[in-house]
Amino acid sequence: MSTLPKILVTSAAGKTGRHVCLQLLEKGYPVRAIVRRSDSRSEELARAGAEIHVGNQYALSEMRKAMDGVQRAYQCAPTAPNGLHFNAVFTAAVHEARLEHVVTLGQWLSSVDHPSLFTREVYVSDILIRMPAGLSVTSVNPGWFADNYLMVLDMAAHLGLFAMPLGRGDRKKNAPPSNEDIASVAVASLIDPELHSGKTYRPTGPELLSPDEIAGAMGRALGRKVSYMDISEKMMTKALRAHPPSNYSEAAVSQLALYAEEYRRGAFAVNAPTRDVELVGGRIPETFESIVRRTVAARPDLKTNLFKRLGGLAAFARIVLTPALDVNRIQDMRDYVRLSAPSFSQDTPEWLQTHSGKPAAVEHRQAS
Ligand SMILES: NC(=O)c1ccc[n+]([C@@H]2O[C@H](COP(=O)([O-])OP(=O)(O)OC[C@H]3O[C@@H](n4cnc5c(N)ncnc54)[C@H](OP(=O)(O)O)[C@@H]3O)[C@@H](O)[C@H]2O)c1
C-alpha cells in the first residue's frame, strides 16, 4: 500500500482534471477521481490506476463520501452554472474531512465586481476555501486556455477561417497554456504543499500571440492557409447555438461573451507570459502550434476534401441562419445576480494592485 497521501481530483474527466489525475498517477500518487458517469474517459483513468468515484460533485452527501480517506484535493468547478454551489459544497466537505492541502483552479480575471457572475463566484470561492482552520491552499489562476481555440478548428480545417470575437488581428493578446501545462502546475503544488502553500500561480504558454498568429499556427498545423476573422459577439452566440459544444450551456455562453470582451481589452496580456509552467510545473511550456499539431494528429477527421468543404459551408450557412442568443435575457431568465456598477478586471483598482500595477487596455468594443 502506498504511503503517499491520497488525492481527490474533482472534475476528473474535464480538461485539466484528466491531466491532473494522469500526471499524479505517473508520479505514483494514489488518486480518487470523481466523474459523473462511467465512460471511455473514466475507463482511461481507471486503466492508469485511479480509483473512480462516480457521483454528483455538487451534492454534499456525495462529496463527503468522495473525501473519505483522502488527504489532499484538486478543486475544479466545471465551466457551468452553480459554480459557487459546487465550491461551497467542496469547502464544507474539506472542512469536515480535515484535509491538509487543496489546490484550487481559479481565474486570472477573478475580481470582486466583475460583470461575469461565474468570475465573481470564483472570487468568493477563493475566500471560502481559505477559511477552514489548518488547511493550506495553493491557487492556480490561468487565463484563456489554448483549448478554447480548438473549438473552432473544424472551420479552420475545412474553410480556412479562424472566427472569434477577439478584436484586431495584429495585437498580441494572449499566451495560451495547454491543459497539460496547467495541470503540471497544479500537480507540483499538490505533491509539495510545504513549498507551494499560500502561493498563487498563473500558468501561461511561452509567448503572447495575436489572433493572426493563432490563425497562422493553425494553418501550419493543418497544412493550409487559415485567416483570422474578427466576428461580433452576436455571431459567436449564433455559432455556439448552431453547433453547441457538448459541455457549454447557454448560461455558460452568456459568460463567454464577457470573457471575449476581456480578451479584446487586453486583460489576458497583462504580465504574460509567466515562467510558472517551467519553474513550478517543471516543463517547458508547450507552444500553441505544437498543441494544434497534437490535436490534428489525433483527429484524422480534420483532413479536408470537397465533401467536407461543402459540409463546412453548410455549417457556416446554419450559423448565419441561427438566431443570436440574447445573453442579457438568459442571465435575467436564470435570475443571475447582476451588479448596478460592474467593473472589468483592469477597471478594478484591487485587481490592478494584485495583478499588474498598471492597466494595459488594448481595445474597447461594446458587447452587442
Ligand atoms: N476555459 C478557460 O479558458 C478557463 C480560463 C480560466 C479559468 N477556467 C476555469 O476552469 C474551470 C473548468 O476547468 P476545466 O476546463 O478543467 O473543467 P471542465 O472541462 O469544464 O470539466 C468539468 C468536468 O466536471 C464534470 N461535471 C459536471 N457536472 C458534474 C457533476 N454534477 N458531478 C460530477 N462531475 C460533473 C463534467 O463532466 P462531463 O464531461 O461528463 O460533462 C466535466 O468533465 C472553471 O472553474 C473555469 O473558471 C477556465
The ligand as a MOL file (V3000), in Angstrom:
LIG
                    3D

  0  0  0     0  0            999 V3000
M  V30 BEGIN CTAB
M  V30 COUNTS 48 52 0 0 0
M  V30 BEGIN ATOM
M  V30 1 N -11.5270 27.6550 -20.2960 0
M  V30 2 C -10.8290 28.7040 -19.9170 0
M  V30 3 O -10.2950 29.4640 -20.7580 0
M  V30 4 C -10.6420 28.9980 -18.4500 0
M  V30 5 C -9.8250 30.0850 -18.0880 0
M  V30 6 C -9.5980 30.3230 -16.7340 0
M  V30 7 C -10.1910 29.5200 -15.7740 0
M  V30 8 N -11.0210 28.4900 -16.1520 0 CHG=1
M  V30 9 C -11.6560 27.6930 -15.0880 0
M  V30 10 O -11.5350 26.3270 -15.3830 0
M  V30 11 C -12.5560 25.6470 -14.6650 0
M  V30 12 C -13.0180 24.4870 -15.5020 0
M  V30 13 O -11.9250 23.6080 -15.5920 0
M  V30 14 P -11.8370 22.5340 -16.7290 0
M  V30 15 O -11.9730 23.2310 -18.0640 0
M  V30 16 O -10.6680 21.7050 -16.4500 0 CHG=-1
M  V30 17 O -13.1480 21.7070 -16.4310 0
M  V30 18 P -14.2340 21.1860 -17.4620 0
M  V30 19 O -13.5670 20.7050 -18.7050 0
M  V30 20 O -15.3290 22.2000 -17.5140 0
M  V30 21 O -14.7000 19.8880 -16.7030 0
M  V30 22 C -15.7360 19.8330 -15.8140 0
M  V30 23 C -15.9930 18.3630 -15.5590 0
M  V30 24 O -16.9050 18.2680 -14.4890 0
M  V30 25 C -17.8530 17.2700 -14.8090 0
M  V30 26 N -19.1070 17.5430 -14.1150 0
M  V30 27 C -20.0430 18.4630 -14.4250 0
M  V30 28 N -21.0680 18.3820 -13.5630 0
M  V30 29 C -20.7810 17.3790 -12.7040 0
M  V30 30 C -21.4570 16.8030 -11.6000 0
M  V30 31 N -22.6580 17.2440 -11.2130 0
M  V30 32 N -20.8620 15.7840 -10.9210 0
M  V30 33 C -19.6520 15.3160 -11.3230 0
M  V30 34 N -18.9590 15.8220 -12.3710 0
M  V30 35 C -19.5220 16.8430 -13.0500 0
M  V30 36 C -18.0160 17.3490 -16.3110 0
M  V30 37 O -18.4870 16.1150 -16.7400 0
M  V30 38 P -18.8770 15.7940 -18.2600 0
M  V30 39 O -17.6070 15.9900 -19.0450 0
M  V30 40 O -19.3100 14.3800 -18.1810 0
M  V30 41 O -19.9470 16.7600 -18.6390 0
M  V30 42 C -16.5960 17.6720 -16.7680 0
M  V30 43 O -15.8750 16.5020 -17.0660 0
M  V30 44 C -13.6620 26.6440 -14.3810 0
M  V30 45 O -13.7800 26.7800 -12.9850 0
M  V30 46 C -13.1510 27.9260 -15.0250 0
M  V30 47 O -13.4340 29.0590 -14.2320 0
M  V30 48 C -11.2440 28.2090 -17.4540 0
M  V30 END ATOM
M  V30 BEGIN BOND
M  V30 1 1 1 2
M  V30 2 2 2 3
M  V30 3 1 2 4
M  V30 4 1 4 5
M  V30 5 2 4 48
M  V30 6 2 5 6
M  V30 7 1 6 7
M  V30 8 2 7 8
M  V30 9 1 8 9
M  V30 10 1 8 48
M  V30 11 1 9 10
M  V30 12 1 9 46
M  V30 13 1 10 11
M  V30 14 1 11 12
M  V30 15 1 11 44
M  V30 16 1 12 13
M  V30 17 1 13 14
M  V30 18 2 14 15
M  V30 19 1 14 16
M  V30 20 1 14 17
M  V30 21 1 17 18
M  V30 22 2 18 19
M  V30 23 1 18 20
M  V30 24 1 18 21
M  V30 25 1 21 22
M  V30 26 1 22 23
M  V30 27 1 23 24
M  V30 28 1 23 42
M  V30 29 1 24 25
M  V30 30 1 25 26
M  V30 31 1 25 36
M  V30 32 1 26 27
M  V30 33 1 26 35
M  V30 34 2 27 28
M  V30 35 1 28 29
M  V30 36 1 29 30
M  V30 37 2 29 35
M  V30 38 1 30 31
M  V30 39 2 30 32
M  V30 40 1 32 33
M  V30 41 2 33 34
M  V30 42 1 34 35
M  V30 43 1 36 37
M  V30 44 1 36 42
M  V30 45 1 37 38
M  V30 46 2 38 39
M  V30 47 1 38 40
M  V30 48 1 38 41
M  V30 49 1 42 43
M  V30 50 1 44 45
M  V30 51 1 44 46
M  V30 52 1 46 47
M  V30 END BOND
M  V30 END CTAB
M  END
